[in-house]
């Protein structure tokens, strides 16, 4: 009788701020699915939701998607004479638009005379629904 020893040690991954930002930007794309983005990057869905929450609250160091700029130090030069420099205007990039939460489609629940329950999406074709209900309701008779 043989024995097989499998030694797999999984350690916690360390995500850099750039990696987190890349994952979050993909997750915030219109139509993006949290599950697919998490699977693509090999990150837990719960962790991705945590990153989103922390970044919206401004509690993720070096990263904020709340639209408010984080406080930062600005270099200052003190001179005895006024220094005249040509004005350099750099356009500020527009704030990243966060996609509004997707609306869930409504479900319709139909209880048939034989006790069966049919649940369908609100966008189902009426004729197809009629055929389904007739077929399921007629089986018990």
N, CA, C and O atoms as a GROMACS GRO file, in nm:
protein
  564
    1UNK      N    1   0.085  -0.118   0.000
    1UNK     CA    2   0.000   0.000   0.000
    1UNK      C    3   0.089   0.123   0.000
    1UNK      O    4   0.178   0.137   0.084
    2UNK      N    5   0.064   0.211  -0.095
    2UNK     CA    6   0.146   0.332  -0.107
    2UNK      C    7   0.074   0.452  -0.051
    2UNK      O    8  -0.049   0.454  -0.043
    3UNK      N    9   0.148   0.549  -0.013
    3UNK     CA   10   0.091   0.673   0.038
    3UNK      C   11   0.143   0.789  -0.045
    3UNK      O   12   0.258   0.789  -0.089
    4UNK      N   13   0.060   0.883  -0.065
    4UNK     CA   14   0.098   1.000  -0.142
    4UNK      C   15   0.087   1.123  -0.052
    4UNK      O   16  -0.017   1.148   0.008
    5UNK      N   17   0.193   1.197  -0.045
    5UNK     CA   18   0.196   1.318   0.037
    5UNK      C   19   0.196   1.437  -0.058
    5UNK      O   20   0.286   1.452  -0.141
    6UNK      N   21   0.098   1.518  -0.044
    6UNK     CA   22   0.088   1.638  -0.127
    6UNK      C   23   0.114   1.758  -0.037
    6UNK      O   24   0.043   1.783   0.060
    7UNK      N   25   0.216   1.829  -0.073
    7UNK     CA   26   0.249   1.948   0.005
    7UNK      C   27   0.227   2.072  -0.081
    7UNK      O   28   0.306   2.102  -0.171
    8UNK      N   29   0.123   2.141  -0.052
    8UNK     CA   30   0.093   2.265  -0.121
    8UNK      C   31   0.072   2.372  -0.014
    8UNK      O   32  -0.018   2.363   0.069
    9UNK      N   33   0.156   2.470  -0.019
    9UNK     CA   34   0.143   2.579   0.077
    9UNK      C   35   0.106   2.704  -0.002
    9UNK      O   36   0.187   2.757  -0.077
   10UNK      N   37  -0.016   2.748   0.017
   10UNK     CA   38  -0.058   2.871  -0.048
   10UNK      C   39  -0.044   2.986   0.050
   10UNK      O   40  -0.097   2.984   0.161
   11UNK      N   41   0.029   3.083   0.007
   11UNK     CA   42   0.049   3.200   0.090
   11UNK      C   43  -0.040   3.313   0.040
   11UNK      O   44  -0.084   3.313  -0.075
   12UNK      N   45  -0.063   3.407   0.126
   12UNK     CA   46  -0.141   3.524   0.086
   12UNK      C   47  -0.064   3.603  -0.018
   12UNK      O   48   0.058   3.622  -0.007
   13UNK      N   49  -0.135   3.648  -0.117
   13UNK     CA   50  -0.072   3.730  -0.220
   13UNK      C   51  -0.066   3.874  -0.172
   13UNK      O   52  -0.154   3.921  -0.099
   14UNK      N   53   0.035   3.942  -0.214
   14UNK     CA   54   0.048   4.086  -0.186
   14UNK      C   55   0.015   4.159  -0.315
   14UNK      O   56   0.080   4.139  -0.418
   15UNK      N   57  -0.086   4.244  -0.310
   15UNK     CA   58  -0.129   4.319  -0.427
   15UNK      C   59  -0.074   4.461  -0.418
   15UNK      O   60  -0.098   4.531  -0.320
   16UNK      N   61  -0.001   4.502  -0.520
   16UNK     CA   62   0.050   4.640  -0.521
   16UNK      C   63  -0.067   4.734  -0.552
   16UNK      O   64  -0.172   4.691  -0.599
   17UNK      N   65  -0.047   4.861  -0.523
   17UNK     CA   66  -0.151   4.960  -0.550
   17UNK      C   67  -0.184   4.964  -0.699
   17UNK      O   68  -0.300   4.980  -0.736
   18UNK      N   69  -0.081   4.948  -0.786
   18UNK     CA   70  -0.104   4.949  -0.930
   18UNK      C   71  -0.191   4.830  -0.972
   18UNK      O   72  -0.281   4.844  -1.055
   19UNK      N   73  -0.163   4.712  -0.913
   19UNK     CA   74  -0.243   4.593  -0.945
   19UNK      C   75  -0.387   4.610  -0.899
   19UNK      O   76  -0.480   4.577  -0.972
   20UNK      N   77  -0.404   4.663  -0.778
   20UNK     CA   78  -0.540   4.686  -0.727
   20UNK      C   79  -0.614   4.783  -0.817
   20UNK      O   80  -0.732   4.762  -0.849
   21UNK      N   81  -0.546   4.890  -0.858
   21UNK     CA   82  -0.608   4.989  -0.944
   21UNK      C   83  -0.650   4.927  -1.077
   21UNK      O   84  -0.760   4.954  -1.126
   22UNK      N   85  -0.564   4.845  -1.136
   22UNK     CA   86  -0.596   4.779  -1.263
   22UNK      C   87  -0.721   4.692  -1.248
   22UNK      O   88  -0.810   4.695  -1.333
   23UNK      N   89  -0.727   4.614  -1.140
   23UNK     CA   90  -0.842   4.526  -1.117
   23UNK      C   91  -0.968   4.608  -1.094
   23UNK      O   92  -1.074   4.577  -1.149
   24UNK      N   93  -0.959   4.714  -1.013
   24UNK     CA   94  -1.075   4.798  -0.984
   24UNK      C   95  -1.127   4.870  -1.108
   24UNK      O   96  -1.248   4.881  -1.127
   25UNK      N   97  -1.035   4.919  -1.192
   25UNK     CA   98  -1.078   4.987  -1.314
   25UNK      C   99  -1.152   4.891  -1.406
   25UNK      O  100  -1.250   4.928  -1.469
   26UNK      N  101  -1.104   4.766  -1.415
   26UNK     CA  102  -1.174   4.666  -1.496
   26UNK      C  103  -1.311   4.636  -1.437
   26UNK      O  104  -1.409   4.619  -1.511
   27UNK      N  105  -1.319   4.630  -1.305
   27UNK     CA  106  -1.446   4.598  -1.239
   27UNK      C  107  -1.547   4.710  -1.256
   27UNK      O  108  -1.668   4.686  -1.253
   28UNK      N  109  -1.500   4.834  -1.273
   28UNK     CA  110  -1.589   4.949  -1.284
   28UNK      C  111  -1.630   4.980  -1.427
   28UNK      O  112  -1.708   5.072  -1.450
   29UNK      N  113  -1.577   4.906  -1.524
   29UNK     CA  114  -1.617   4.926  -1.663
   29UNK      C  115  -1.766   4.899  -1.678
   29UNK      O  116  -1.818   4.808  -1.614
   30UNK      N  117  -1.835   4.976  -1.761
   30UNK     CA  118  -1.978   4.950  -1.782
   30UNK      C  119  -2.000   4.808  -1.836
   30UNK      O  120  -1.934   4.766  -1.931
   31UNK      N  121  -2.091   4.737  -1.773
   31UNK     CA  122  -2.123   4.601  -1.814
   31UNK      C  123  -2.030   4.495  -1.758
   31UNK      O  124  -2.049   4.376  -1.784
   32UNK      N  125  -1.930   4.536  -1.680
   32UNK     CA  126  -1.836   4.438  -1.625
   32UNK      C  127  -1.901   4.360  -1.512
   32UNK      O  128  -1.984   4.413  -1.437
   33UNK      N  129  -1.863   4.235  -1.502
   33UNK     CA  130  -1.914   4.149  -1.396
   33UNK      C  131  -1.804   4.130  -1.291
   33UNK      O  132  -1.690   4.097  -1.324
   34UNK      N  133  -1.839   4.152  -1.166
   34UNK     CA  134  -1.742   4.135  -1.057
   34UNK      C  135  -1.686   3.993  -1.060
   34UNK      O  136  -1.566   3.973  -1.041
   35UNK      N  137  -1.773   3.896  -1.083
   35UNK     CA  138  -1.729   3.756  -1.084
   35UNK      C  139  -1.627   3.731  -1.194
   35UNK      O  140  -1.526   3.665  -1.170
   36UNK      N  141  -1.653   3.781  -1.315
   36UNK     CA  142  -1.560   3.756  -1.425
   36UNK      C  143  -1.428   3.829  -1.405
   36UNK      O  144  -1.322   3.775  -1.438
   37UNK      N  145  -1.434   3.952  -1.352
   37UNK     CA  146  -1.309   4.027  -1.327
   37UNK      C  147  -1.228   3.956  -1.218
   37UNK      O  148  -1.106   3.942  -1.231
   38UNK      N  149  -1.295   3.913  -1.113
   38UNK     CA  150  -1.224   3.842  -1.005
   38UNK      C  151  -1.161   3.714  -1.056
   38UNK      O  152  -1.047   3.683  -1.022
   39UNK      N  153  -1.233   3.639  -1.138
   39UNK     CA  154  -1.178   3.515  -1.193
   39UNK      C  155  -1.062   3.543  -1.287
   39UNK      O  156  -0.963   3.470  -1.288
   40UNK      N  157  -1.074   3.649  -1.367
   40UNK     CA  158  -0.968   3.683  -1.463
   40UNK      C  159  -0.836   3.714  -1.392
   40UNK      O  160  -0.729   3.675  -1.439
   41UNK      N  161  -0.844   3.783  -1.279
   41UNK     CA  162  -0.723   3.822  -1.208
   41UNK      C  163  -0.685   3.725  -1.096
   41UNK      O  164  -0.580   3.742  -1.032
   42UNK      N  165  -0.768   3.626  -1.071
   42UNK     CA  166  -0.736   3.529  -0.967
   42UNK      C  167  -0.749   3.587  -0.827
   42UNK      O  168  -0.672   3.552  -0.737
   43UNK      N  169  -0.845   3.676  -0.810
   43UNK     CA  170  -0.867   3.738  -0.680
   43UNK      C  171  -1.006   3.695  -0.630
   43UNK      O  172  -1.097   3.674  -0.710
   44UNK      N  173  -1.020   3.683  -0.502
   44UNK     CA  174  -1.148   3.645  -0.442
   44UNK      C  175  -1.252   3.754  -0.470
   44UNK      O  176  -1.220   3.873  -0.466
   45UNK      N  177  -1.374   3.712  -0.497
   45UNK     CA  178  -1.481   3.809  -0.521
   45UNK      C  179  -1.506   3.895  -0.398
   45UNK      O  180  -1.530   4.015  -0.409
   46UNK      N  181  -1.498   3.833  -0.281
   46UNK     CA  182  -1.517   3.910  -0.157
   46UNK      C  183  -1.409   4.015  -0.141
   46UNK      O  184  -1.436   4.127  -0.096
   47UNK      N  185  -1.285   3.979  -0.178
   47UNK     CA  186  -1.175   4.074  -0.166
   47UNK      C  187  -1.197   4.190  -0.263
   47UNK      O  188  -1.171   4.306  -0.228
   48UNK      N  189  -1.244   4.161  -0.383
   48UNK     CA  190  -1.270   4.267  -0.480
   48UNK      C  191  -1.380   4.362  -0.430
   48UNK      O  192  -1.368   4.483  -0.444
   49UNK      N  193  -1.486   4.306  -0.372
   49UNK     CA  194  -1.591   4.391  -0.313
   49UNK      C  195  -1.534   4.475  -0.198
   49UNK      O  196  -1.571   4.591  -0.181
   50UNK      N  197  -1.445   4.418  -0.119
   50UNK     CA  198  -1.382   4.492  -0.008
   50UNK      C  199  -1.298   4.607  -0.063
   50UNK      O  200  -1.305   4.718  -0.012
   51UNK      N  201  -1.219   4.580  -0.168
   51UNK     CA  202  -1.139   4.686  -0.229
   51UNK      C  203  -1.228   4.798  -0.281
   51UNK      O  204  -1.198   4.916  -0.262
   52UNK      N  205  -1.338   4.763  -0.346
   52UNK     CA  206  -1.430   4.865  -0.397
   52UNK      C  207  -1.486   4.951  -0.283
   52UNK      O  208  -1.489   5.074  -0.293
   53UNK      N  209  -1.528   4.886  -0.176
   53UNK     CA  210  -1.586   4.959  -0.063
   53UNK      C  211  -1.480   5.051   0.000
   53UNK      O  212  -1.507   5.168   0.026
   54UNK      N  213  -1.361   4.996   0.024
   54UNK     CA  214  -1.255   5.077   0.088
   54UNK      C  215  -1.213   5.194   0.000
   54UNK      O  216  -1.189   5.303   0.050
   55UNK      N  217  -1.204   5.172  -0.131
   55UNK     CA  218  -1.162   5.281  -0.218
   55UNK      C  219  -1.270   5.388  -0.229
   55UNK      O  220  -1.239   5.507  -0.240
   56UNK      N  221  -1.397   5.347  -0.226
   56UNK     CA  222  -1.506   5.447  -0.229
   56UNK      C  223  -1.508   5.528  -0.101
   56UNK      O  224  -1.540   5.647  -0.103
   57UNK      N  225  -1.474   5.465   0.010
   57UNK     CA  226  -1.473   5.534   0.138
   57UNK      C  227  -1.344   5.613   0.159
   57UNK      O  228  -1.331   5.686   0.257
   58UNK      N  229  -1.248   5.599   0.066
   58UNK     CA  230  -1.121   5.670   0.078
   58UNK      C  231  -1.030   5.611   0.184
   58UNK      O  232  -0.941   5.679   0.234
   59UNK      N  233  -1.053   5.484   0.219
   59UNK     CA  234  -0.973   5.421   0.324
   59UNK      C  235  -0.867   5.326   0.270
   59UNK      O  236  -0.805   5.253   0.347
   60UNK      N  237  -0.846   5.325   0.138
   60UNK     CA  238  -0.742   5.241   0.080
   60UNK      C  239  -0.621   5.330   0.052
   60UNK      O  240  -0.630   5.421  -0.031
   61UNK      N  241  -0.508   5.304   0.117
   61UNK     CA  242  -0.391   5.391   0.101
   61UNK      C  243  -0.349   5.402  -0.045
   61UNK      O  244  -0.327   5.301  -0.113
   62UNK      N  245  -0.337   5.525  -0.093
   62UNK     CA  246  -0.290   5.551  -0.227
   62UNK      C  247  -0.393   5.533  -0.336
   62UNK      O  248  -0.360   5.544  -0.454
   63UNK      N  249  -0.518   5.507  -0.300
   63UNK     CA  250  -0.619   5.480  -0.400
   63UNK      C  251  -0.754   5.529  -0.352
   63UNK      O  252  -0.798   5.496  -0.242
   64UNK      N  253  -0.820   5.609  -0.437
   64UNK     CA  254  -0.953   5.656  -0.403
   64UNK      C  255  -1.033   5.670  -0.531
   64UNK      O  256  -0.988   5.734  -0.625
   65UNK      N  257  -1.152   5.610  -0.536
   65UNK     CA  258  -1.237   5.624  -0.653
   65UNK      C  259  -1.364   5.701  -0.619
   65UNK      O  260  -1.462   5.697  -0.693
   66UNK      N  261  -1.360   5.771  -0.507
   66UNK     CA  262  -1.477   5.845  -0.464
   66UNK      C  263  -1.494   5.976  -0.542
   66UNK      O  264  -1.596   6.042  -0.529
   67UNK      N  265  -1.394   6.012  -0.620
   67UNK     CA  266  -1.402   6.136  -0.696
   67UNK      C  267  -1.341   6.253  -0.623
   67UNK      O  268  -1.314   6.357  -0.684
   68UNK      N  269  -1.318   6.240  -0.494
   68UNK     CA  270  -1.256   6.347  -0.417
   68UNK      C  271  -1.106   6.324  -0.415
   68UNK      O  272  -1.059   6.212  -0.394
   69UNK      N  273  -1.032   6.429  -0.438
   69UNK     CA  274  -0.887   6.418  -0.437
   69UNK      C  275  -0.837   6.403  -0.294
   69UNK      O  276  -0.884   6.470  -0.202
   70UNK      N  277  -0.742   6.315  -0.277
   70UNK     CA  278  -0.684   6.295  -0.145
   70UNK      C  279  -0.590   6.411  -0.116
   70UNK      O  280  -0.528   6.465  -0.208
   71UNK      N  281  -0.577   6.450   0.012
   71UNK     CA  282  -0.484   6.558   0.043
   71UNK      C  283  -0.341   6.517   0.007
   71UNK      O  284  -0.302   6.402   0.027
   72UNK      N  285  -0.265   6.612  -0.047
   72UNK     CA  286  -0.128   6.582  -0.088
   72UNK      C  287  -0.041   6.704  -0.059
   72UNK      O  288  -0.090   6.816  -0.049
   73UNK      N  289   0.089   6.679  -0.046
   73UNK     CA  290   0.183   6.788  -0.027
   73UNK      C  291   0.216   6.849  -0.163
   73UNK      O  292   0.226   6.778  -0.263
   74UNK      N  293   0.233   6.982  -0.164
   74UNK     CA  294   0.267   7.052  -0.286
   74UNK      C  295   0.400   7.121  -0.263
   74UNK      O  296   0.419   7.188  -0.161
   75UNK      N  297   0.494   7.105  -0.357
   75UNK     CA  298   0.624   7.170  -0.336
   75UNK      C  299   0.611   7.323  -0.338
   75UNK      O  300   0.538   7.379  -0.420
   76UNK      N  301   0.684   7.388  -0.247
   76UNK     CA  302   0.681   7.533  -0.235
   76UNK      C  303   0.824   7.584  -0.239
   76UNK      O  304   0.914   7.526  -0.178
   77UNK      N  305   0.843   7.693  -0.312
   77UNK     CA  306   0.975   7.754  -0.319
   77UNK      C  307   0.964   7.897  -0.266
   77UNK      O  308   0.883   7.975  -0.315
   78UNK      N  309   1.046   7.930  -0.169
   78UNK     CA  310   1.045   8.064  -0.112
   78UNK      C  311   1.162   8.140  -0.174
   78UNK      O  312   1.276   8.097  -0.168
   79UNK      N  313   1.132   8.254  -0.234
   79UNK     CA  314   1.234   8.334  -0.301
   79UNK      C  315   1.225   8.477  -0.250
   79UNK      O  316   1.118   8.525  -0.213
   80UNK      N  317   1.340   8.545  -0.249
   80UNK     CA  318   1.341   8.683  -0.202
   80UNK      C  319   1.280   8.774  -0.309
   80UNK      O  320   1.214   8.872  -0.274
   81UNK      N  321   1.300   8.744  -0.435
   81UNK     CA  322   1.241   8.822  -0.543
   81UNK      C  323   1.135   8.737  -0.613
   81UNK      O  324   1.149   8.615  -0.621
   82UNK      N  325   1.032   8.801  -0.663
   82UNK     CA  326   0.931   8.722  -0.732
   82UNK      C  327   0.988   8.658  -0.858
   82UNK      O  328   1.058   8.722  -0.937
   83UNK      N  329   0.959   8.534  -0.874
   83UNK     CA  330   1.005   8.460  -0.990
   83UNK      C  331   0.890   8.456  -1.090
   83UNK      O  332   0.780   8.411  -1.059
   84UNK      N  333   0.918   8.504  -1.212
   84UNK     CA  334   0.815   8.504  -1.314
   84UNK      C  335   0.844   8.387  -1.407
   84UNK      O  336   0.949   8.380  -1.471
   85UNK      N  337   0.749   8.298  -1.414
   85UNK     CA  338   0.763   8.182  -1.502
   85UNK      C  339   0.641   8.178  -1.593
   85UNK      O  340   0.532   8.219  -1.555
   86UNK      N  341   0.662   8.127  -1.713
   86UNK     CA  342   0.546   8.116  -1.801
   86UNK      C  343   0.445   8.017  -1.742
   86UNK      O  344   0.482   7.914  -1.687
   87UNK      N  345   0.320   8.052  -1.756
   87UNK     CA  346   0.215   7.966  -1.701
   87UNK      C  347   0.203   7.841  -1.787
   87UNK      O  348   0.189   7.847  -1.909
   88UNK      N  349   0.208   7.728  -1.721
   88UNK     CA  350   0.190   7.601  -1.789
   88UNK      C  351   0.058   7.543  -1.739
   88UNK      O  352   0.044   7.509  -1.621
   89UNK      N  353  -0.035   7.532  -1.829
   89UNK     CA  354  -0.165   7.481  -1.792
   89UNK      C  355  -0.176   7.337  -1.843
   89UNK      O  356  -0.172   7.312  -1.964
   90UNK      N  357  -0.189   7.247  -1.750
   90UNK     CA  358  -0.209   7.108  -1.789
   90UNK      C  359  -0.353   7.073  -1.760
   90UNK      O  360  -0.399   7.087  -1.646
   91UNK      N  361  -0.424   7.028  -1.861
   91UNK     CA  362  -0.565   6.997  -1.836
   91UNK      C  363  -0.577   6.878  -1.741
   91UNK      O  364  -0.507   6.778  -1.753
   92UNK      N  365  -0.668   6.894  -1.649
   92UNK     CA  366  -0.691   6.786  -1.552
   92UNK      C  367  -0.779   6.682  -1.618
   92UNK      O  368  -0.880   6.716  -1.679
   93UNK      N  369  -0.742   6.554  -1.606
   93UNK     CA  370  -0.825   6.451  -1.669
   93UNK      C  371  -0.963   6.450  -1.606
   93UNK      O  372  -0.978   6.475  -1.486
   94UNK      N  373  -1.066   6.420  -1.686
   94UNK     CA  374  -1.201   6.418  -1.630
   94UNK      C  375  -1.213   6.307  -1.526
   94UNK      O  376  -1.149   6.203  -1.539
   95UNK      N  377  -1.294   6.329  -1.423
   95UNK     CA  378  -1.308   6.224  -1.320
   95UNK      C  379  -1.368   6.099  -1.381
   95UNK      O  380  -1.455   6.107  -1.469
   96UNK      N  381  -1.323   5.986  -1.334
   96UNK     CA  382  -1.371   5.858  -1.385
   96UNK      C  383  -1.516   5.839  -1.344
   96UNK      O  384  -1.552   5.851  -1.226
   97UNK      N  385  -1.598   5.810  -1.442
   97UNK     CA  386  -1.740   5.789  -1.416
   97UNK      C  387  -1.762   5.647  -1.366
   97UNK      O  388  -1.718   5.551  -1.430
   98UNK      N  389  -1.828   5.634  -1.255
   98UNK     CA  390  -1.860   5.503  -1.200
   98UNK      C  391  -1.997   5.463  -1.254
   98UNK      O  392  -2.094   5.538  -1.243
   99UNK      N  393  -2.001   5.345  -1.313
   99UNK     CA  394  -2.126   5.298  -1.372
   99UNK      C  395  -2.232   5.284  -1.264
   99UNK      O  396  -2.204   5.234  -1.155
  100UNK      N  397  -2.354   5.327  -1.294
  100UNK     CA  398  -2.461   5.312  -1.195
  100UNK      C  399  -2.491   5.163  -1.174
  100UNK      O  400  -2.470   5.083  -1.265
  101UNK      N  401  -2.540   5.127  -1.058
  101UNK     CA  402  -2.570   4.986  -1.035
  101UNK      C  403  -2.673   4.937  -1.136
  101UNK      O  404  -2.768   5.006  -1.172
  102UNK      N  405  -2.650   4.814  -1.182
  102UNK     CA  406  -2.741   4.757  -1.280
  102UNK      C  407  -2.874   4.722  -1.216
  102UNK      O  408  -2.880   4.673  -1.103
  103UNK      N  409  -2.983   4.750  -1.289
  103UNK     CA  410  -3.116   4.719  -1.240
  103UNK      C  411  -3.142   4.572  -1.260
  103UNK      O  412  -3.120   4.518  -1.368
  104UNK      N  413  -3.189   4.508  -1.158
  104UNK     CA  414  -3.226   4.367  -1.169
  104UNK      C  415  -3.358   4.358  -1.242
  104UNK      O  416  -3.449   4.438  -1.219
  105UNK      N  417  -3.367   4.259  -1.331
  105UNK     CA  418  -3.494   4.240  -1.399
  105UNK      C  419  -3.592   4.174  -1.303
  105UNK      O  420  -3.553   4.097  -1.214
  106UNK      N  421  -3.718   4.205  -1.322
  106UNK     CA  422  -3.820   4.150  -1.234
  106UNK      C  423  -3.854   4.007  -1.276
  106UNK      O  424  -3.848   3.972  -1.393
  107UNK      N  425  -3.890   3.928  -1.178
  107UNK     CA  426  -3.932   3.791  -1.204
  107UNK      C  427  -4.083   3.782  -1.182
  107UNK      O  428  -4.139   3.845  -1.092
  108UNK      N  429  -4.145   3.702  -1.265
  108UNK     CA  430  -4.288   3.679  -1.252
  108UNK      C  431  -4.306   3.536  -1.203
  108UNK      O  432  -4.247   3.443  -1.259
  109UNK      N  433  -4.386   3.517  -1.101
  109UNK     CA  434  -4.410   3.384  -1.045
  109UNK      C  435  -4.557   3.348  -1.071
  109UNK      O  436  -4.648   3.422  -1.033
  110UNK      N  437  -4.577   3.232  -1.136
  110UNK     CA  438  -4.712   3.188  -1.172
  110UNK      C  439  -4.737   3.054  -1.103
  110UNK      O  440  -4.659   2.960  -1.122
  111UNK      N  441  -4.844   3.045  -1.024
  111UNK     CA  442  -4.882   2.919  -0.960
  111UNK      C  443  -4.992   2.856  -1.046
  111UNK      O  444  -5.098   2.915  -1.067
  112UNK      N  445  -4.963   2.735  -1.095
  112UNK     CA  446  -5.058   2.666  -1.183
  112UNK      C  447  -5.162   2.592  -1.099
  112UNK      O  448  -5.145   2.576  -0.978
  113UNK      N  449  -5.269   2.548  -1.165
  113UNK     CA  450  -5.377   2.480  -1.094
  113UNK      C  451  -5.333   2.347  -1.035
  113UNK      O  452  -5.395   2.296  -0.941
  114UNK      N  453  -5.226   2.288  -1.090
  114UNK     CA  454  -5.177   2.161  -1.037
  114UNK      C  455  -5.074   2.181  -0.924
  114UNK      O  456  -5.014   2.084  -0.877
  115UNK      N  457  -5.053   2.304  -0.882
  115UNK     CA  458  -4.962   2.331  -0.772
  115UNK      C  459  -4.820   2.366  -0.815
  115UNK      O  460  -4.741   2.412  -0.733
  116UNK      N  461  -4.788   2.346  -0.941
  116UNK     CA  462  -4.654   2.380  -0.989
  116UNK      C  463  -4.638   2.531  -0.995
  116UNK      O  464  -4.734   2.606  -1.015
  117UNK      N  465  -4.515   2.573  -0.975
  117UNK     CA  466  -4.484   2.716  -0.977
  117UNK      C  467  -4.386   2.741  -1.091
  117UNK      O  468  -4.284   2.673  -1.102
  118UNK      N  469  -4.418   2.837  -1.174
  118UNK     CA  470  -4.332   2.874  -1.286
  118UNK      C  471  -4.280   3.014  -1.258
  118UNK      O  472  -4.357   3.107  -1.234
  119UNK      N  473  -4.148   3.029  -1.262
  119UNK     CA  474  -4.086   3.161  -1.243
  119UNK      C  475  -4.017   3.199  -1.373
  119UNK      O  476  -3.934   3.124  -1.424
  120UNK      N  477  -4.052   3.314  -1.426
  120UNK     CA  478  -3.996   3.360  -1.552
  120UNK      C  479  -3.952   3.505  -1.541
  120UNK      O  480  -3.994   3.578  -1.451
  121UNK      N  481  -3.866   3.545  -1.633
  121UNK     CA  482  -3.819   3.682  -1.641
  121UNK      C  483  -3.928   3.770  -1.701
  121UNK      O  484  -4.010   3.722  -1.779
  122UNK      N  485  -3.929   3.896  -1.665
  122UNK     CA  486  -4.033   3.986  -1.714
  122UNK      C  487  -4.029   4.006  -1.865
  122UNK      O  488  -4.128   4.047  -1.924
  123UNK      N  489  -3.917   3.976  -1.928
  123UNK     CA  490  -3.903   4.000  -2.071
  123UNK      C  491  -3.936   3.877  -2.155
  123UNK      O  492  -3.907   3.875  -2.275
  124UNK      N  493  -3.995   3.774  -2.096
  124UNK     CA  494  -4.025   3.652  -2.170
  124UNK      C  495  -4.133   3.680  -2.275
  124UNK      O  496  -4.223   3.761  -2.255
  125UNK      N  497  -4.122   3.611  -2.388
  125UNK     CA  498  -4.220   3.621  -2.495
  125UNK      C  499  -4.353   3.564  -2.445
  125UNK      O  500  -4.356   3.455  -2.390
  126UNK      N  501  -4.461   3.637  -2.465
  126UNK     CA  502  -4.593   3.599  -2.413
  126UNK      C  503  -4.639   3.468  -2.475
  126UNK      O  504  -4.694   3.382  -2.405
  127UNK      N  505  -4.617   3.450  -2.605
  127UNK     CA  506  -4.659   3.327  -2.671
  127UNK      C  507  -4.582   3.206  -2.617
  127UNK      O  508  -4.639   3.099  -2.596
  128UNK      N  509  -4.452   3.225  -2.595
  128UNK     CA  510  -4.371   3.116  -2.541
  128UNK      C  511  -4.418   3.080  -2.399
  128UNK      O  512  -4.424   2.963  -2.363
  129UNK      N  513  -4.451   3.182  -2.320
  129UNK     CA  514  -4.500   3.159  -2.185
  129UNK      C  515  -4.632   3.082  -2.188
  129UNK      O  516  -4.654   2.992  -2.107
  130UNK      N  517  -4.720   3.118  -2.280
  130UNK     CA  518  -4.849   3.049  -2.291
  130UNK      C  519  -4.828   2.902  -2.324
  130UNK      O  520  -4.896   2.816  -2.268
  131UNK      N  521  -4.734   2.870  -2.414
  131UNK     CA  522  -4.706   2.730  -2.448
  131UNK      C  523  -4.650   2.655  -2.328
  131UNK      O  524  -4.687   2.540  -2.304
  132UNK      N  525  -4.562   2.720  -2.252
  132UNK     CA  526  -4.501   2.655  -2.135
  132UNK      C  527  -4.609   2.626  -2.030
  132UNK      O  528  -4.616   2.516  -1.977
  133UNK      N  529  -4.693   2.726  -2.000
  133UNK     CA  530  -4.797   2.710  -1.899
  133UNK      C  531  -4.895   2.601  -1.942
  133UNK      O  532  -4.935   2.518  -1.860
  134UNK      N  533  -4.934   2.600  -2.069
  134UNK     CA  534  -5.027   2.498  -2.119
  134UNK      C  535  -4.967   2.360  -2.105
  134UNK      O  536  -5.035   2.267  -2.063
  135UNK      N  537  -4.840   2.346  -2.140
  135UNK     CA  538  -4.774   2.215  -2.133
  135UNK      C  539  -4.761   2.169  -1.988
  135UNK      O  540  -4.788   2.052  -1.958
  136UNK      N  541  -4.722   2.257  -1.898
  136UNK     CA  542  -4.703   2.217  -1.758
  136UNK      C  543  -4.834   2.199  -1.685
  136UNK      O  544  -4.845   2.111  -1.600
  137UNK      N  545  -4.932   2.279  -1.715
  137UNK     CA  546  -5.060   2.270  -1.647
  137UNK      C  547  -5.140   2.150  -1.699
  137UNK      O  548  -5.218   2.090  -1.626
  138UNK      N  549  -5.121   2.117  -1.827
  138UNK     CA  550  -5.195   2.007  -1.885
  138UNK      C  551  -5.144   1.871  -1.846
  138UNK      O  552  -5.218   1.773  -1.861
  139UNK      N  553  -5.019   1.858  -1.796
  139UNK     CA  554  -4.960   1.729  -1.760
  139UNK      C  555  -5.031   1.663  -1.643
  139UNK      O  556  -5.031   1.541  -1.633
  140UNK      N  557  -5.091   1.741  -1.555
  140UNK     CA  558  -5.152   1.684  -1.434
  140UNK      C  559  -5.293   1.633  -1.458
  140UNK      O  560  -5.347   1.560  -1.375
  141UNK      N  561  -5.351   1.669  -1.568
  141UNK     CA  562  -5.492   1.634  -1.592
  141UNK      C  563  -5.504   1.498  -1.653
  141UNK      O  564  -5.615   1.452  -1.680
   0.00000   0.00000   0.00000
